[in-house]
Amino acid sequence: MVAIMNNDFFDESKVFFQNGDIANTIEQFGKAISNIDPKQTEMQSEYVSFLKSVLERCRSERLTEEEARVLRMLGRIHSLFNQHYESLNYHRESLKIQRKLGRKADLADGLILLADSLQINGKYDECLDALKTAAEIFHDLGRLKREKEVINQIAHLKEFSKQMVEDEYYVRKFNIRRE
């Protein structure tokens, strides 16, 4: 069911793109990305190729806000398919644009997606920094529920990091070999 629904959203997105409707292209692809099955690796290149075409059009038509959204989607696609280095690059590029545009809510959401990729890459300090900044932005915007969600994410990450340090300590203390 998810694959069918995903294909419907993806197909609708392609139709909007062919008709030159970038806003609806992005909106429909956003719905599609929420339903993508990461096990369907055969579709990855088609998704990436499509988004790169949308990105090219956004750049040629100087649609900066839409460009940032497409870059974020490219980051999400690469993350879904475990290509986290590429994901980081697209998220960072998107965040640069969001900062220039002054879109604080989008910036905070982008920081959370960046933090996910940073965490997977083992860059916990950078991940914490991104999450803290996102929480501050949500606080400034009065979006206290989102701020609390991010604060909870920070607490879980700190607990995970603490456990990793303890595990490493015991591995070294007792000279445990990893095989």
C-alpha positions in Angstrom: 0.0 0.0 0.0 2.8 2.4 0.9 4.6 1.8 -2.4 1.4 2.4 -4.4 0.6 5.6 -2.5 4.2 6.8 -2.9 4.1 6.1 -6.6 0.9 8.1 -6.9 2.4 11.1 -5.2 5.6 10.8 -7.2 3.7 10.5 -10.5 1.6 13.5 -9.5 4.8 15.4 -8.7 6.2 14.6 -12.2 3.0 15.8 -13.9 3.1 19.1 -11.9 6.8 19.5 -12.9 6.0 18.9 -16.6 3.3 21.6 -16.3 5.8 24.0 -14.8 4.1 24.1 -11.4 7.2 23.9 -9.1 5.3 24.6 -5.8 3.0 21.7 -6.3 5.8 19.6 -7.6 7.6 20.0 -4.3 4.5 19.6 -2.2 3.6 16.3 -3.9 7.1 15.0 -3.8 7.1 15.9 0.0 4.2 13.5 0.4 5.9 10.9 -1.7 9.1 11.1 0.4 7.2 10.4 3.5 6.1 7.1 2.1 9.3 5.9 0.5 10.4 2.4 1.4 14.2 2.5 1.8 14.3 -1.2 0.8 13.1 -0.1 -2.7 16.7 0.8 -3.8 15.8 0.5 -7.4 13.8 3.7 -7.3 16.6 5.8 -5.7 18.3 6.9 -8.9 14.9 7.9 -10.3 14.1 10.0 -7.3 17.5 11.7 -7.2 17.4 12.4 -11.0 14.0 13.9 -10.7 14.9 16.1 -7.8 18.1 17.3 -9.6 15.9 18.3 -12.6 13.6 20.2 -10.3 16.7 21.8 -8.6 18.1 22.9 -12.0 14.7 24.5 -12.9 14.6 26.3 -9.5 18.1 27.7 -10.1 17.4 28.7 -13.6 14.2 30.5 -12.6 15.9 31.9 -9.5 13.4 30.3 -7.1 15.6 30.5 -4.1 13.1 29.3 -1.5 12.1 26.3 -3.6 15.7 25.6 -4.3 16.3 25.3 -0.5 13.4 22.9 -0.2 14.6 20.7 -3.0 18.1 20.6 -1.6 16.5 19.5 1.7 14.6 16.8 -0.1 17.7 15.6 -1.8 19.3 15.3 1.7 16.4 13.3 2.9 16.4 11.0 -0.1 20.1 10.3 0.4 19.6 9.7 4.1 16.8 7.3 3.5 19.1 5.2 1.3 22.0 5.4 3.7 24.1 7.8 1.7 24.7 10.0 4.7 27.7 11.9 3.4 25.7 13.1 0.4 22.8 13.9 2.7 25.0 16.1 4.9 26.1 18.1 1.9 22.6 18.7 0.6 21.3 19.6 4.1 24.2 22.1 4.6 23.6 23.7 1.2 19.9 24.1 2.0 20.7 25.6 5.4 22.9 28.3 3.8 20.0 29.4 1.7 17.5 29.3 4.6 19.8 31.5 6.7 20.0 34.0 3.8 16.3 34.0 3.4 15.7 34.4 7.1 13.2 31.6 7.2 13.6 30.6 10.9 11.1 27.8 11.1 12.5 26.2 7.9 16.0 26.7 9.3 15.1 24.9 12.5 13.5 22.0 10.6 16.5 21.8 8.4 18.8 21.7 11.4 16.9 18.7 12.8 17.4 16.9 9.5 21.0 17.8 9.5 21.4 16.6 13.1 19.9 13.2 12.1 22.6 12.8 9.4 25.3 14.0 11.7 24.3 11.5 14.4 24.4 8.7 11.9 27.9 9.8 10.9 29.0 9.8 14.5 29.4 13.6 14.7 27.7 13.9 18.0 29.1 17.3 19.0 27.9 18.9 15.8 24.6 17.1 16.1 24.1 18.5 19.6 25.0 22.0 18.3 22.4 21.7 15.5 19.7 20.5 17.8 20.4 23.2 20.4 20.2 25.8 17.8 16.9 24.4 16.5 15.5 24.3 20.0 16.5 28.0 20.5 14.8 29.0 17.2 11.6 27.1 18.1 11.7 28.9 21.5 12.1 32.3 19.9 9.2 31.5 17.5 7.0 30.5 20.4 6.7 26.9 19.1 7.2 25.4 22.5 5.9 22.0 21.7 8.5 21.6 18.9 11.1 23.1 21.3 10.3 20.4 23.9 10.5 17.6 21.2 14.0 18.8 20.3 15.0 19.1 23.9 13.9 15.5 24.4 15.9 14.5 21.3 19.0 16.2 22.9 18.5 14.3 26.1 18.3 11.0 24.3 21.4 11.8 22.3 23.3 12.8 25.4 22.3 9.5 27.1 23.3 7.5 24.0 26.7 9.3 24.0 27.2 8.7 27.7 26.5 5.0 27.1 29.0 4.9 24.2 31.7 6.4 26.3 31.1 4.0 29.2 31.2 1.0 26.8 34.4 2.2 25.3 35.9 2.6 28.8 35.0 -1.0 29.6 36.4 -2.3 26.3 39.7 -0.6 27.1 39.8 -1.4 30.8 39.3 -5.1 30.3 41.2 -5.3 27.1 38.2 -6.7 25.2 38.9 -7.4 21.5 36.3 -6.6 18.9 36.1 -9.2 16.2 
